Amino acid sequence: MAVGKEGAILAIVALIIGLAIGAAAFKGGGETVTETVTQTVTQEKTVTQTVTAQGGSGGAAPAQTVTQTITQTVTQTVAGAGQGGGLSGEIPIGLAIAVSGGYSVDGPRRLNGAMLAIEEFNSFLEQVGAPFRFKPIHEDTGSKPEGAVNVINRFAGLGIKVVVGPLSTSETKAVMPIANEKKIVIISPSSTGKAAALPDDYVFRMPPPDTAQGPALAKLIKGMGYEKLVIIARDDDYGRGLANLVKENFENMGGQVSVITYQPNQPDYANEVNQLSTEVSKFGADEKTAVLIIAFDTDGTNILEHASRDPVLGKVRWFGPDSMKRNTFLPPDAPKEIADFLMSVNFLVTTPSIARNPVTEHFEQAYQQKYGESPTPYAYYAYDAAWVAMLSVVAAGKYDGEAVKQILPQVAFHFMGATGHKVLDKNGDAAFAAYDLSTVVEENGEYKFKVVGIIDSATGQITWYE
């Protein structure tokens, strides 16, 4: 039976979902590994046929020709799922990703991850002859909430209904009202703050939220024998929110906490570091005292540079969350003194653990080949965010924010990406949370972060690799 245009598009959609959900991996030598999912589609089909009726046995009546219209039910089994009949031409994917300000260093790398995903997806579409392609439209938010609001408003004016980004929690929280009002799906590759963890909205987040990282950090620090903790954190939704979560959990376990917050984008943080030194001294600056720093690239580098010259701050153990695992803090980007300081205080950082799988390996190889460097942690999440965005549009069968919002959690549930299985919780955030533990090491004259363990957020169980 011939398959019409609508059926062909359905088959295209099915193939893409089969390629991507749990199967977008590559073997060495470029062989694509695919897995298809079957779906039964039932359609009504009208058939007109001519029947010649014979005369009676007694020959009383002559033979007659009768035309009959019969409605039949035809069942087809096709690969995959979803309806793609409404998709054609160029379909925009907004990229509200900062490449200046606080994300001037890592933002471009996250943008690269998303762009790589779109390039790969369009390649699949071309292979199967699909009548549409995804078109990336990037605008720099400047790492600021007001910048993100301006970008999303401009995207809305352009009719963009699906956006990868923004990056920070402050930006993501700021665009929520616009997204909900105008039904624009927002998929952040790196927002983790509690302030953006809300149910039944148009915002989804690929990494595990700080409602998991906060308790994990508290359990890690307390479990390693520290009773007194001084936190220095950005006074924004991310820094303040994570600091409060750590403080609450650490105090519930019987520890003492002092919190120092600072305004981001200051030219210098000497006063804040002096205050940090004072608070550490009050706690005794002993083997039971630790520091947790929650910062971004520019402010973090300045704080660490001042801290490296403070004898009190060099006496205690230092910890950091995911935002502190940046090569920005190591040579050649940063002074050697900072790297030496981080090694001397046994700096330990938590970052969302990536459940390695063939897609992870494919992404790393493709990223290295295209950009000439290894991907940074949140580039993985940007890659997955873009894949989930495009798969959800295809599964919805139309470029409509409300339809994409409804189908996205189901797509994510079946998606195995570079960061693992993307099951979402009730708030639309990654549901699974384990954190790699990394420290700074020097090997062959090169400073780098090295993963030395993992902690399960729910149980607090720590596994050391060496």
C-alpha positions as CSV (number, residue, x, y, z in Angstrom):
1,M,0.0,0.0,0.0
2,A,1.4,3.4,-0.9
3,V,2.2,5.8,2.0
4,G,1.2,9.4,1.5
5,K,3.1,12.6,2.5
6,E,1.7,12.5,6.0
7,G,2.7,8.9,6.5
8,A,6.2,9.7,5.2
9,I,6.6,12.5,7.7
10,L,5.4,10.3,10.4
11,A,8.1,7.7,9.5
12,I,10.7,10.5,9.5
13,V,9.7,11.6,12.9
14,A,9.7,8.0,14.1
15,L,13.2,7.4,12.8
16,I,14.6,10.5,14.4
17,I,13.1,9.6,17.8
18,G,14.4,6.1,17.3
19,L,17.8,7.4,16.5
20,A,17.9,9.7,19.5
21,I,16.0,8.2,22.4
22,G,18.5,6.0,24.1
23,A,20.4,5.4,20.9
24,A,22.2,8.5,19.6
25,A,25.6,6.9,20.1
26,F,28.4,6.2,17.6
27,K,30.8,3.4,17.3
28,G,34.4,3.9,16.3
29,G,34.7,4.4,12.6
30,G,31.5,6.4,12.4
31,E,28.9,3.6,12.5
32,T,25.6,4.9,13.9
33,V,24.0,2.7,16.5
34,T,20.2,3.1,16.3
35,E,17.3,1.6,18.2
36,T,13.7,1.9,16.9
37,V,10.5,1.8,18.9
38,T,7.4,0.5,17.2
39,Q,4.0,2.2,17.3
40,T,0.7,1.0,15.8
41,V,-1.3,3.7,13.9
42,T,-4.9,3.0,12.9
43,Q,-6.5,4.9,10.0
44,E,-9.9,4.7,8.3
45,K,-9.7,4.2,4.5
46,T,-12.5,4.6,2.1
47,V,-12.5,2.1,-0.9
48,T,-14.9,2.3,-3.8
49,Q,-15.4,-0.9,-5.7
50,T,-17.7,-2.2,-8.5
51,V,-19.5,-5.5,-7.9
52,T,-21.5,-7.4,-10.5
53,A,-24.6,-9.1,-9.0
54,Q,-25.9,-12.1,-10.9
55,G,-29.5,-12.7,-11.7
56,G,-31.6,-15.1,-9.6
57,S,-31.2,-18.9,-10.1
58,G,-34.5,-19.0,-12.0
59,G,-33.2,-16.4,-14.5
60,A,-36.1,-14.1,-13.7
61,A,-33.8,-11.0,-13.4
62,P,-30.7,-9.9,-15.5
63,A,-27.3,-9.4,-14.0
64,Q,-26.7,-5.9,-12.5
65,T,-23.5,-3.8,-11.9
66,V,-23.5,-2.1,-8.4
67,T,-21.0,0.4,-7.1
68,Q,-20.3,0.2,-3.3
69,T,-18.4,2.4,-1.0
70,I,-16.9,0.6,1.9
71,T,-15.0,2.1,4.9
72,Q,-12.1,-0.1,6.1
73,T,-9.9,0.2,9.1
74,V,-6.2,-0.1,8.1
75,T,-3.6,-0.7,10.8
76,Q,0.1,0.2,10.1
77,T,3.1,-0.5,12.4
78,V,5.8,2.2,12.1
79,A,9.0,2.9,14.0
80,G,9.1,5.5,16.7
81,A,6.4,7.8,17.9
82,G,5.1,11.3,17.4
83,Q,3.4,13.3,14.6
84,G,5.6,15.5,12.4
85,G,3.0,16.6,9.8
86,G,3.0,20.2,10.9
87,L,6.8,20.8,10.7
88,S,8.4,22.3,7.6
89,G,11.0,24.9,6.6
90,E,13.3,26.4,9.3
91,I,12.3,25.9,12.9
92,P,14.0,28.4,15.3
93,I,15.6,27.3,18.5
94,G,16.5,30.3,20.7
95,L,19.9,30.2,22.4
96,A,19.7,32.6,25.4
97,I,23.3,31.8,26.4
98,A,25.6,34.4,28.0
99,V,29.1,34.7,26.4
100,S,30.0,37.9,28.3
101,G,30.0,39.1,31.9
102,G,30.2,36.3,34.5
103,Y,30.0,33.6,31.8
104,S,32.5,35.1,29.4
105,V,34.8,32.1,29.8
106,D,32.5,29.1,30.1
107,G,29.5,30.6,28.3
108,P,31.0,30.1,24.8
109,R,31.8,26.5,25.6
110,R,28.2,25.8,26.6
111,L,27.0,27.6,23.4
112,N,29.3,25.2,21.5
113,G,27.6,22.2,23.1
114,A,24.2,23.4,22.0
115,M,25.3,24.2,18.5
116,L,26.9,20.8,18.1
117,A,23.6,19.1,19.0
118,I,21.7,21.2,16.5
119,E,24.2,20.5,13.8
120,E,24.0,16.7,14.5
121,F,20.2,16.7,14.6
122,N,20.0,18.6,11.3
123,S,22.3,16.0,9.8
124,F,19.9,13.3,10.8
125,L,17.0,15.2,9.3
126,E,18.9,15.6,6.0
127,Q,19.7,11.9,6.0
128,V,16.0,10.9,6.2
129,G,14.8,13.6,3.8
130,A,12.8,15.6,6.4
131,P,11.2,18.8,5.1
132,F,12.4,20.9,8.0
133,R,15.6,21.9,9.8
134,F,16.3,23.6,13.1
135,K,17.8,27.1,13.0
136,P,19.8,28.3,16.0
137,I,19.3,31.9,16.9
138,H,21.7,33.1,19.6
139,E,21.6,36.2,21.7
140,D,24.0,37.1,24.6
141,T,22.2,37.7,27.9
142,G,25.3,39.3,29.3
143,S,25.0,37.1,32.4
144,K,22.4,39.5,33.8
145,P,18.7,38.9,34.7
146,E,17.7,42.1,32.8
147,G,19.7,40.9,29.8
148,A,17.9,37.6,29.8
149,V,14.5,39.3,30.0
150,N,15.4,41.5,27.0
151,V,16.5,38.4,25.0
152,I,13.4,36.4,25.8
153,N,11.2,39.3,24.9
154,R,13.0,39.7,21.6
155,F,12.6,36.0,21.0
156,A,8.9,36.2,21.7
157,G,8.6,39.0,19.1
158,L,10.3,36.7,16.6
159,G,7.8,33.9,17.4
160,I,10.4,31.7,19.0
161,K,8.7,29.1,21.2
162,V,11.6,26.9,22.4
163,V,14.8,28.3,24.0
164,V,17.9,26.7,25.4
165,G,19.1,28.9,28.2
166,P,19.5,31.1,30.2
167,L,22.5,29.8,32.2
168,S,22.1,31.2,35.7
169,T,19.3,30.9,38.2
170,S,18.9,34.6,38.5
171,E,18.4,34.9,34.7
172,T,16.1,31.8,34.6
173,K,14.0,33.1,37.5
174,A,13.7,36.5,35.8
175,V,12.4,35.1,32.5
176,M,9.9,32.7,34.1
177,P,6.9,35.2,34.1
178,I,7.5,35.9,30.4
179,A,7.8,32.2,29.5
180,N,4.6,31.3,31.4
181,E,2.6,34.1,29.9
182,K,3.7,33.7,26.3
183,K,4.1,29.9,26.5
184,I,7.7,29.8,25.6
185,V,9.6,26.6,26.7
186,I,12.8,27.4,28.6
187,I,15.4,24.6,29.0
188,S,18.3,25.8,31.1
189,P,21.6,23.8,30.8
190,S,23.1,25.1,34.1
191,S,20.6,26.8,36.4
192,T,20.5,24.8,39.6
193,G,19.3,27.3,42.3
194,K,16.3,26.7,44.5
195,A,14.6,29.9,43.4
196,A,13.8,28.5,40.0
197,A,12.6,25.1,41.2
198,L,8.8,25.5,40.7
199,P,6.2,23.0,39.4
200,D,4.0,23.2,36.4
201,D,5.7,26.1,34.6
202,Y,7.4,26.5,31.2
203,V,10.9,26.1,32.7
204,F,12.9,22.9,32.6
205,R,16.5,22.4,33.9
206,M,18.9,19.7,32.8
207,P,21.2,19.5,35.8
208,P,20.2,18.4,39.3
209,P,19.1,21.3,41.4
210,D,20.8,22.8,44.5
211,T,18.1,21.3,46.6
212,A,20.2,18.1,46.1
213,Q,23.6,19.8,46.0
214,G,23.1,21.8,49.2
215,P,22.5,18.7,51.4
216,A,25.3,16.8,49.6
217,L,27.8,19.5,50.4
218,A,26.7,19.7,54.0
219,K,26.9,15.9,54.4
220,L,30.3,15.9,52.7
221,I,31.9,18.5,54.9
222,K,30.3,17.2,58.1
223,G,31.1,13.6,57.2
224,M,34.8,14.5,56.8
225,G,34.9,15.7,60.4
226,Y,34.4,19.4,60.1
227,E,32.3,21.1,62.8
228,K,32.6,24.8,61.9
229,L,32.0,26.2,58.5
230,V,32.4,29.7,57.0
231,I,30.6,30.3,53.7
232,I,31.5,33.1,51.4
233,A,28.9,33.4,48.6
234,R,27.6,35.6,45.8
235,D,24.5,37.5,46.9
236,D,22.3,36.3,44.1
237,D,19.7,33.6,43.7
238,Y,22.3,31.0,43.1
239,G,24.9,31.9,45.7
240,R,22.5,32.9,48.4
241,G,20.2,30.0,47.8
242,L,22.9,27.4,47.9
243,A,24.6,29.0,51.0
244,N,21.3,28.8,52.9
245,L,20.7,25.2,51.9
246,V,24.2,24.2,53.1
247,K,23.8,26.2,56.3
248,E,20.4,24.7,57.1
249,N,21.6,21.1,56.6
250,F,25.0,21.6,58.3
251,E,23.3,23.1,61.4
252,N,20.7,20.4,61.5
253,M,23.7,17.9,61.8
254,G,25.0,19.9,64.8
255,G,27.5,22.1,63.0
256,Q,28.2,25.8,63.3
257,V,28.0,28.1,60.3
258,S,28.8,31.7,59.5
259,V,27.8,33.2,56.1
260,I,29.3,36.1,54.3
261,T,27.6,37.3,51.1
262,Y,28.9,39.8,48.6
263,Q,27.6,41.8,45.7
264,P,28.8,40.3,42.4
265,N,30.6,42.5,39.7
266,Q,32.7,44.5,42.2
267,P,36.1,45.4,41.0
268,D,37.8,44.0,44.1
269,Y,36.9,41.8,47.1
270,A,39.7,42.5,49.5
271,N,37.3,43.6,52.2
272,E,35.2,40.5,51.9
273,V,38.3,38.3,52.2
274,N,39.4,40.2,55.3
275,Q,36.0,39.5,56.8
276,L,36.3,35.8,55.8
277,S,39.7,35.6,57.6
278,T,38.1,37.2,60.7
279,E,35.3,34.7,60.8
280,V,37.6,31.8,60.4
281,S,39.8,33.1,63.2
282,K,36.7,33.3,65.4
283,F,36.1,29.6,64.8
284,G,39.7,28.9,65.8
285,A,41.2,28.3,62.3
286,D,41.8,24.7,63.4
287,E,41.4,21.2,61.9
288,K,37.7,21.3,62.6
289,T,37.1,24.5,60.6
290,A,36.4,24.7,56.9
291,V,35.6,27.3,54.2
292,L,33.0,27.0,51.4
293,I,33.3,29.4,48.5
294,I,30.4,29.9,46.1
295,A,31.6,32.1,43.3
296,F,31.9,32.5,39.5
297,D,35.0,33.1,37.3
298,T,35.9,36.8,37.8
299,D,34.9,37.2,41.5
300,G,36.2,33.7,42.4
301,T,39.6,34.5,40.9
302,N,39.9,37.8,42.8
303,I,38.8,36.2,46.1
304,L,41.2,33.3,45.8
305,E,44.1,35.6,44.9
306,H,43.6,37.6,48.1
307,A,43.0,34.4,50.1
308,S,46.3,32.9,48.9
309,R,48.1,35.7,50.7
310,D,46.2,35.3,54.0
311,P,48.0,33.0,56.5
312,V,44.8,32.3,58.4
313,L,42.9,31.2,55.4
314,G,45.7,28.9,54.4
315,K,45.3,26.9,57.6
316,V,41.9,25.4,56.9
317,R,40.2,23.1,54.4
318,W,38.4,24.7,51.5
319,F,35.3,23.3,49.6
320,G,33.4,24.6,46.5
321,P,30.3,23.7,44.5
322,D,30.0,23.1,40.7
323,S,30.6,26.8,39.9
324,M,34.1,26.5,41.3
325,K,35.3,23.7,39.0
326,R,36.7,26.0,36.3
327,N,40.0,26.1,34.5
328,T,39.7,29.8,35.0
329,F,41.2,29.3,38.5
330,L,44.3,27.4,37.1
331,P,47.3,28.4,35.0
332,P,47.6,29.7,32.4
333,D,44.3,31.6,33.0
334,A,45.1,32.3,36.6
335,P,48.3,33.0,38.5
336,K,50.2,29.9,39.7
337,E,49.8,31.2,43.3
338,I,46.1,30.5,43.1
339,A,46.6,26.9,42.0
340,D,49.2,26.3,44.6
341,F,46.9,27.7,47.3
342,L,44.1,25.4,46.1
343,M,46.4,22.4,46.4
344,S,47.6,23.5,49.8
345,V,44.1,23.8,51.3
346,N,43.0,20.5,49.6
347,F,40.3,22.2,47.7
348,L,37.4,19.8,47.1
349,V,34.6,20.6,44.6
350,T,31.2,18.9,43.9
351,T,29.9,18.7,40.4
352,P,27.0,16.8,39.0
353,S,28.2,13.3,38.2
354,I,27.8,12.4,34.5
355,A,26.5,8.8,34.1
356,R,28.9,7.8,31.3
357,N,27.5,5.9,28.3
358,P,28.2,5.7,24.6
359,V,26.6,9.1,24.0
360,T,29.0,10.7,26.5
361,E,31.9,9.3,24.6
362,H,30.5,10.3,21.2
363,F,29.9,13.9,22.5
364,E,33.4,14.2,23.9
365,Q,35.0,13.0,20.7
366,A,32.8,15.2,18.5
367,Y,33.3,18.3,20.6
368,Q,37.1,17.8,20.7
369,Q,37.2,17.3,17.0
370,K,35.1,20.4,16.2
371,Y,36.4,22.8,18.8
372,G,39.9,21.6,19.5
373,E,39.4,21.2,23.3
374,S,37.6,19.0,25.8
375,P,34.1,20.1,26.9
376,T,33.6,21.7,30.3
377,P,31.0,20.2,32.6
378,Y,28.0,22.3,31.6
379,A,28.7,22.0,27.9
380,Y,27.5,18.4,28.3
381,Y,24.2,19.7,29.7
382,A,23.8,22.3,26.9
383,Y,24.2,19.5,24.4
384,D,21.5,17.4,26.1
385,A,19.2,20.5,26.5
386,A,19.3,21.2,22.8
387,W,18.6,17.5,21.9
388,V,15.7,17.4,24.3
389,A,14.3,20.6,22.9
390,M,14.4,19.4,19.3
391,L,13.1,15.9,20.1
392,S,10.2,17.5,21.9
393,V,9.3,19.7,19.0
394,V,9.3,16.7,16.7
395,A,7.3,14.6,19.1
396,A,4.7,17.4,19.5
397,G,4.4,17.5,15.7
398,K,4.0,21.3,15.7
399,Y,6.0,24.3,16.8
400,D,3.8,25.2,19.7
401,G,5.0,26.0,23.2
402,E,2.1,24.5,25.0
403,A,2.3,21.2,23.1
404,V,6.1,21.0,23.6
405,K,5.7,21.7,27.3
406,Q,3.3,18.8,27.7
407,I,5.4,16.3,25.8
408,L,8.9,17.3,27.0
409,P,8.8,15.3,30.3
410,Q,7.9,12.1,28.4
411,V,10.6,12.7,25.8
412,A,13.2,13.4,28.6
413,F,12.1,10.2,30.4
414,H,13.1,8.1,27.4
415,F,16.2,10.1,26.6
416,M,19.7,8.9,27.3
417,G,22.1,11.8,26.7
418,A,25.7,12.8,27.2
419,T,24.9,13.4,30.9
420,G,22.9,10.2,31.3
421,H,19.2,9.5,31.7
422,K,17.2,12.7,31.8
423,V,14.2,11.8,34.0
424,L,12.7,15.0,35.4
425,D,11.2,15.6,38.9
426,K,7.9,17.4,39.6
427,N,9.6,20.8,39.1
428,G,11.0,19.9,35.7
429,D,14.5,19.5,37.0
430,A,16.8,16.5,36.7
431,A,15.6,13.9,39.2
432,F,18.8,12.0,39.8
433,A,21.6,13.5,41.8
434,A,25.1,12.2,42.5
435,Y,28.1,14.5,42.6
436,D,31.7,13.9,41.6
437,L,34.4,15.1,44.0
438,S,37.3,16.8,42.4
439,T,40.5,18.3,43.7
440,V,43.4,20.2,42.1
441,V,46.5,18.3,41.2
442,E,49.7,19.0,39.3
443,E,50.8,16.4,36.8
444,N,53.8,16.9,34.5
445,G,53.8,20.6,35.2
446,E,50.1,21.0,34.4
447,Y,47.5,21.9,36.9
448,K,44.1,20.3,36.5
449,F,41.0,19.2,38.4
450,K,40.9,15.4,39.0
451,V,37.9,13.4,40.1
452,V,38.8,11.5,43.3
453,G,35.4,10.3,44.5
454,I,31.6,10.6,44.4
455,I,28.8,11.3,46.9
456,D,25.2,10.2,46.7
457,S,23.0,13.2,47.6
458,A,20.2,11.2,49.1
459,T,22.3,9.0,51.4
460,G,25.4,11.0,51.8
461,Q,27.5,7.9,51.1
462,I,31.0,8.8,49.8
463,T,33.1,6.6,47.6
464,W,36.7,7.5,47.2
465,Y,38.6,6.3,44.1
466,E,42.0,6.4,45.7
